[in-house]
Amino acid sequence: MAKRTLDHTAVRIRNLEQSRRFYEGILGLRPVPRPEMGIAGTWYGLGDGQLHLIQADAMSAHIDPTGPHFAIAVEDLDAMRRQLAAAGVEMLDFGGEQLWVRDPDGNTVELRLPSVPHKEPR
């Protein structure tokens, strides 16, 4: 079977500038080029994949790690905990190798230590 990789994840946002402050200012993501599509949004590079933010109506929900979400690996989770707390961002944190937050539009984001690489079966 051919190897599969995640190309991108897209989430809805309500306010582009508010979301950019969260994803760029707090989480430290950097934008990548995005073609003009007539819809407000921004793209971020994440390893070999991308995160696409698309401005549209969205519903906020409580932090639910079992529901739709995407994960971002961070090198220092304790430093991220401190940064999120200082920014007043609500966290669902069991004290392990991952925690969950909501972005300004209620999308659930998992922040975690890097996973052990999976080896492809031969």
Stockholm file with secondary structure:
# STOCKHOLM 1.0

chainA/1-122         MAKRTLDHTAVRIRNLEQSRRFYEGILGLRPVPRPEMGIAGTWYGLGDGQLHLIQADAMSAHIDPTGPHFAIAVEDLDAMRRQLAAAGVEMLDFGGEQLWVRDPDGNTVELRLPSVPHKEPR
#=GR chainA/1-122 SS CCCCCCCEEEEEESCHHHHHIIIIIITCCCEECCCCCSSCEEEEEETTEEEEEEESCCCCCCCCTTSSEEEEECSCHHHHHHHHHHTTCCEEECSSSEEEEECTTSCEEEEECCCCCCCCCC
#=GC SS_cons         CCCCCCCEEEEEESCHHHHHIIIIIITCCCEECCCCCSSCEEEEEETTEEEEEEESCCCCCCCCTTSSEEEEECSCHHHHHHHHHHTTCCEEECSSSEEEEECTTSCEEEEECCCCCCCCCC
//
